Amino acid sequence: MTAFYVKRPLRRPPIHPGAILREDVLPALGLSVSETAKRLGVSRQQVHRVLACMHPVTVEMALRIGTLVGNGPGLWLRMQQNHDLRCAERGLKRELRKITRAKMPAMGGTSR
């Protein structure tokens, strides 16, 4: 048996959850955009915006998707949060370098 090793951490950015829905989930379930929108109780345009990675997966949408797929909202929210965090870090990279870390004061123990 051949062993495969993966270098960590991976250098690719987190994927928008809409791309996962578009490329993996909906095709596996055999659902069209229209049928997905109908089952989720939202407009086709709203589903299109998420699938095109133009709109974030909100808490409400994560609840709907998690119920449809059966894996709950947490996964969808974490994917969106990871994507948003990566985008913000890249956009603020220069500004973040200028921030000096605050030092916490030593915690003195008090006896009773």
C-alpha positions in Angstrom: 0.0 0.0 0.0 1.3 3.5 -0.9 1.4 6.2 1.7 0.5 9.8 0.7 1.7 12.7 2.6 0.1 16.2 2.5 2.1 19.3 3.4 0.3 21.4 6.0 -1.0 24.0 6.0 -2.5 24.0 2.6 -1.9 27.2 0.7 -5.2 27.5 -1.1 -7.8 30.0 0.1 -11.0 28.8 1.7 -13.7 28.1 -0.8 -17.0 30.1 -0.8 -19.8 27.8 0.3 -21.8 28.7 -2.9 -19.1 27.0 -5.0 -19.5 23.8 -2.9 -23.2 23.9 -3.5 -22.8 24.6 -7.2 -20.1 22.1 -8.0 -20.7 19.2 -5.6 -24.0 19.3 -3.5 -26.7 20.2 -6.0 -25.4 18.0 -8.8 -25.1 15.1 -6.3 -28.7 15.7 -5.2 -29.9 16.1 -8.8 -31.4 19.5 -8.0 -31.8 22.4 -10.4 -31.6 26.0 -9.2 -35.4 26.4 -9.5 -36.1 23.2 -7.5 -33.5 24.3 -4.9 -35.0 27.7 -4.5 -38.5 26.2 -4.2 -37.4 23.8 -1.5 -35.5 26.5 0.4 -38.4 28.9 0.2 -36.3 31.7 -1.5 -36.1 33.2 -4.9 -34.1 31.8 -7.8 -32.1 35.0 -7.9 -31.1 34.6 -4.3 -29.9 31.1 -4.9 -28.1 32.3 -8.1 -26.2 35.0 -6.1 -25.0 32.4 -3.5 -24.0 29.9 -6.2 -22.1 32.7 -8.1 -20.3 33.5 -4.8 -21.6 37.0 -5.0 -23.6 36.8 -1.8 -22.6 35.3 1.5 -24.4 32.4 3.1 -26.3 34.2 5.9 -27.4 32.5 9.2 -30.9 32.2 7.7 -29.6 30.7 4.5 -27.3 28.3 6.4 -30.3 27.0 8.3 -32.2 26.5 5.1 -29.3 24.8 3.3 -28.4 22.7 6.3 -32.0 21.5 6.6 -32.2 20.7 2.9 -28.9 18.8 2.8 -29.3 17.3 6.3 -26.0 18.4 7.7 -27.2 21.4 9.8 -26.2 25.1 9.5 -22.8 24.9 11.3 -20.8 23.6 8.4 -22.1 26.3 6.0 -21.6 29.1 8.5 -18.0 28.0 9.2 -17.2 27.8 5.4 -18.6 31.3 5.0 -16.7 32.6 8.0 -13.4 31.1 6.8 -13.9 32.6 3.4 -14.8 36.0 4.8 -11.8 36.0 7.2 -9.4 35.1 4.5 -10.7 37.9 2.2 -10.6 40.4 5.1 -7.0 39.4 6.0 -5.9 39.8 2.4 -7.5 43.2 2.1 -6.1 44.5 5.4 -2.7 42.9 5.2 -0.7 46.2 5.1 -2.8 47.8 7.8 -2.6 44.8 10.1 1.2 44.8 9.9 1.2 48.3 11.4 -0.7 47.3 14.5 1.5 46.6 17.5 0.3 44.0 19.8 -0.9 45.1 23.2 0.7 43.6 26.3 -1.5 42.3 29.0 -0.6 43.3 32.5 0.7 40.5 34.8 -2.1 39.0 36.8 -1.2 39.4 40.4 -2.6 36.8 42.8 -4.6 37.9 45.7 -5.0 35.7 48.8 -8.2 35.5 50.8 
